[in-house]
Amino acid sequence: MLAGGLGTRIAGLYPDLPKAMVPVGGRPFIDVLLDRLARLGLTDVVLCAGHKAGLLVDHFQGHDVRVIIEDEPRGTAGALAFARAQTGHGEETFLALNGDTFAEFDPEALLALHRALDADATLACYRVEEAAERGGVEAGEDGRLKGFHEKAKRGSSWVSGGVYALEPRVLDAVPPGRATSLEVDLFPALLEEGRTLGAWRAPGGFWDIGTPAGLREAEARLKGSVS
């Protein structure tokens, strides 16, 4: 789980907290996410931490969650590569999620497409009415990812929701010593190389708490559905 960002867009509300610790429904958001993952049968969690990581370490003292602290900002792809090296993760497929996003997804359905395509990476994608602030994804009927749209493209589109099925081999392309983003740097480069990426069309929604507006929407959406 990626939880190392600076959280600049929401820092005005919670300047002393990492984004993952921002309260939603009276609880740290990371706890809401972990409860959701546990209900999906996902309990082996590695947290990629950076900004204000000490608060996350303290929060999970005595728990099974492993917290890996970046020694420098590495971007989302770089953080995963660093965590993989630190944990000694082997060649097994793994899931990666954003620590500031609540996304409704079925891990078995996501992994089924990922395996059917023999993909290097598969993104969980969600239909939104306005994609201008996010950028969209283009996929074929068979679920193969074709490309990404720029954020300037307006209107309804499928967008990435920050949930990924990944093969460890994709991280081999992450250059050492340079911050590298999954969606800005790594995934487009893999497509350029002709590698197979998937786009699983999720039937649900996702809510990003990284902005004040997103936090309010998440509070409203999750009220009554998350204990």
C-alpha positions, 0 to 999 in steps of 0.5 A, spaced: 500 500 500 502 506 497 502 511 503 508 515 502 506 522 499 506 529 501 499 530 501 500 537 499 493 538 497 490 536 504 495 539 508 491 545 510 486 541 514 491 536 517 498 539 517 501 534 522 498 527 519 500 523 513 494 522 508 493 515 510 492 517 518 487 523 516 480 521 519 474 518 515 468 517 519 472 518 526 477 513 524 484 513 521 483 512 513 488 507 513 484 503 518 478 503 514 482 501 508 485 495 512 478 493 514 476 493 507 482 489 505 481 484 511 473 483 508 476 481 501 481 476 504 487 480 503 491 480 510 498 480 508 500 488 508 506 492 506 505 499 507 510 504 503 511 510 508 515 516 507 512 523 509 511 523 517 512 515 517 514 515 524 506 516 526 504 510 521 510 506 525 507 508 532 500 506 529 502 499 527 506 497 533 504 490 535 500 489 529 502 485 523 502 490 518 509 491 515 511 499 514 517 500 510 520 507 510 523 510 504 530 513 505 528 518 500 522 520 495 522 515 490 515 515 486 510 510 486 513 505 482 520 507 486 517 506 492 514 499 490 521 497 488 524 499 494 519 495 498 520 489 494 527 489 496 526 490 503 521 485 504 525 480 500 518 479 496 519 473 491 516 472 484 509 472 486 504 476 483 502 482 488 496 487 489 498 495 490 493 500 492 493 507 493 493 509 501 489 515 500 483 512 496 477 507 497 476 503 491 471 498 490 474 492 487 473 484 487 481 482 487 479 475 484 476 478 478 481 483 477 486 477 478 482 473 473 483 478 467 490 479 469 492 472 468 488 471 462 492 476 459 498 474 462 499 481 463 505 485 466 500 489 470 493 490 470 489 496 472 482 497 476 479 502 472 472 506 474 467 510 469 467 517 471 462 522 468 468 527 468 475 525 467 478 532 466 482 532 472 484 525 472 486 523 465 482 517 462 485 510 460 483 506 453 482 499 453 480 494 448 474 489 448 478 484 451 481 488 457 488 490 454 490 497 456 491 501 449 493 507 452 492 513 457 489 520 455 491 527 458 488 530 463 485 536 458 480 531 455 474 532 458 467 528 459 466 521 461 471 516 461 474 510 464 480 512 469 485 508 473 482 508 481 489 506 484 489 499 484 493 494 481 495 487 480 503 487 478 508 482 476 515 483 480 518 483 473 515 490 471 519 493 477 526 491 474 525 497 469 525 502 475 531 506 474 535 507 481 536 513 484 530 517 480 523 518 482 518 514 478 511 514 477 507 508 475 502 511 471 506 517 468 513 513 467 512 506 468 506 504 465 507 508 458 514 505 457 511 498 458 506 499 453 511 503 448 515 496 449 509 492 447 508 489 453 501 487 455 497 491 460 490 490 462 484 494 464 479 491 469 473 495 468 470 495 475 463 495 477 463 500 483 466 506 484 472 509 488 473 516 492 480 519 493 481 523 500 487 527 497 483 533 497 478 537 501 472 536 496 474 528 495 475 527 503 468 530 504 465 526 498 468 519 501 465 521 508 458 522 505 459 515 501 462 511 506 457 513 512 453 507 514 457 502 509 464 502 513 464 500 520 
